[in-house]
Amino acid sequence: MNTTEHLPTKIKNVWRINACISLACFVAAFIAALIASHIFEWQLLSTIGNVILVIGIAFFIIDMVLVDYRYRFFEYTLTDDSVLVQKGFIFRKLISIPIARIQDVTIEQGPVLQSQNLSKVTMTSASTSHTIDGLEPETAEVLRKQIMKLALEAVENDV
């Protein structure tokens, strides 16, 4: 049961789509600032709009360039007593979620994940929640059942 898993490669498409959506939001803010600067004749709004556009393009380029690195360094492991989530390409982070502390496991699909036939698994404890984005629906359901089974066993053994 201690096998380390990577996300399906389709998650890269989700991350790219999310980067495009973010860029579209920055472009919309730029256009709004540009229109407002013409209506109110405030040059400052035009400058702010240009700054917003430059920041949006920079974030878009960074997101697109780092998709492969982000994919490469995201993995999760289900052990008998915890769920380990490792992520990060510059700043590595290893999160250990004790099975005994998990209260709920939820599977969600937003529109972008649905377009790629992927799901998000959210593990909730009393203090926080952690997610694993981009699992195949069947894999997500198996993972949810395994975590809940282990959590119930942990609760029964502590009683």
C-alpha positions in Angstrom: 0.0 0.0 0.0 3.0 2.3 0.2 3.2 3.0 -3.5 4.0 6.6 -4.6 1.6 7.8 -7.3 1.9 10.6 -9.8 -0.9 12.6 -11.3 -2.2 11.7 -14.8 -0.6 13.7 -17.6 -4.0 15.3 -18.4 -3.5 17.5 -15.3 -1.1 19.5 -17.4 -3.9 20.5 -19.7 -5.9 21.6 -16.7 -3.1 23.8 -15.4 -2.6 25.3 -18.9 -6.4 26.0 -19.1 -6.3 27.6 -15.7 -3.3 29.8 -16.8 -5.3 30.9 -19.8 -8.3 31.7 -17.7 -6.1 33.8 -15.3 -4.7 35.6 -18.3 -8.2 36.3 -19.6 -9.1 37.9 -16.2 -6.0 40.1 -16.4 -6.9 41.1 -19.9 -10.4 41.9 -18.8 -9.1 44.1 -16.0 -6.8 45.8 -18.5 -9.7 46.5 -20.9 -11.8 47.8 -18.0 -9.1 50.2 -16.9 -8.5 51.3 -20.4 -12.2 52.1 -20.9 -12.5 53.8 -17.6 -9.4 55.9 -18.4 -11.1 57.1 -21.6 -14.5 57.8 -19.9 -13.1 59.6 -16.9 -10.0 61.0 -18.7 -7.6 59.8 -16.0 -4.2 58.9 -17.3 -3.4 57.1 -14.1 -6.0 54.4 -14.9 -4.4 53.8 -18.3 -1.0 53.3 -16.6 -2.6 51.0 -14.0 -4.2 49.0 -16.9 -0.8 48.6 -18.6 0.8 47.4 -15.3 -2.1 44.9 -14.9 -1.5 43.6 -18.4 2.2 43.2 -18.0 1.8 41.4 -14.7 -0.9 39.1 -16.2 1.4 38.2 -19.2 4.3 37.5 -16.8 2.2 35.2 -14.6 0.9 33.5 -17.7 4.4 32.8 -19.1 5.6 31.6 -15.7 2.7 29.3 -15.3 3.1 27.8 -18.8 6.8 27.3 -18.4 6.5 25.6 -15.0 3.7 23.2 -15.9 6.1 20.3 -16.6 8.2 21.0 -13.5 5.0 21.2 -11.4 3.9 17.9 -12.8 7.2 16.2 -12.2 7.4 17.1 -8.5 3.8 16.4 -7.4 3.3 12.9 -6.0 1.2 11.3 -3.2 1.6 8.2 -1.2 -1.0 6.4 0.9 0.5 4.5 3.9 -1.2 2.6 6.7 -1.1 5.6 9.0 -0.9 8.7 6.8 -1.3 10.3 3.4 1.9 11.9 2.2 1.6 14.7 -0.4 4.8 16.0 -1.9 4.9 19.0 -4.1 7.0 22.0 -5.1 9.5 22.5 -7.8 11.5 25.3 -6.2 10.4 25.1 -2.6 9.8 21.4 -1.9 7.0 20.6 0.6 6.1 17.3 2.1 2.7 17.2 3.8 1.9 14.3 6.1 -1.8 13.9 6.9 -2.4 11.4 9.7 -5.1 8.9 8.8 -6.5 9.0 12.3 -7.1 12.8 12.0 -9.0 12.6 8.7 -12.7 13.3 9.2 -14.0 13.5 5.6 -12.9 12.7 2.1 -14.6 14.6 -0.7 -14.4 14.1 -4.5 -15.1 17.2 -6.6 -15.1 18.2 -10.3 -15.2 21.7 -11.5 -15.8 22.6 -15.2 -12.1 22.5 -16.1 -11.5 19.2 -14.4 -14.7 17.8 -16.0 -13.4 18.8 -19.4 -10.4 16.5 -18.9 -12.4 13.8 -17.0 -10.5 14.4 -13.8 -11.5 14.8 -10.1 -10.1 16.5 -7.1 -9.9 14.6 -3.8 -10.1 16.8 -0.6 -9.1 15.3 2.8 -10.5 17.3 5.7 -9.3 17.1 9.3 -10.4 19.2 12.3 -7.9 21.9 11.6 -7.3 22.0 7.8 -7.9 20.3 4.4 -5.6 19.1 1.7 -6.3 18.4 -1.9 -4.9 16.1 -4.6 -6.0 17.6 -7.9 -6.4 15.8 -11.2 -7.0 12.2 -10.4 -8.9 9.9 -12.7 -12.5 9.5 -11.3 -12.0 5.7 -10.7 -8.7 6.3 -9.0 -10.2 9.1 -6.9 -13.0 6.9 -5.7 -10.6 4.0 -4.8 -8.4 6.4 -2.9 -11.4 7.9 -1.1 -12.6 4.4 0.0 -9.1 3.4 1.1 -8.6 6.5 3.2 -12.0 6.2 4.8 -11.5 2.5 5.5 -8.1 3.2 7.1 -9.6 6.2 9.1 -12.4 4.0 10.4 -9.9 1.3 11.4 -7.8 3.9 13.2 -10.8 5.2 15.1 -11.9 1.6 16.1 -8.4 0.7 17.3 -8.2 3.9 19.5 -11.5 3.1 21.3 
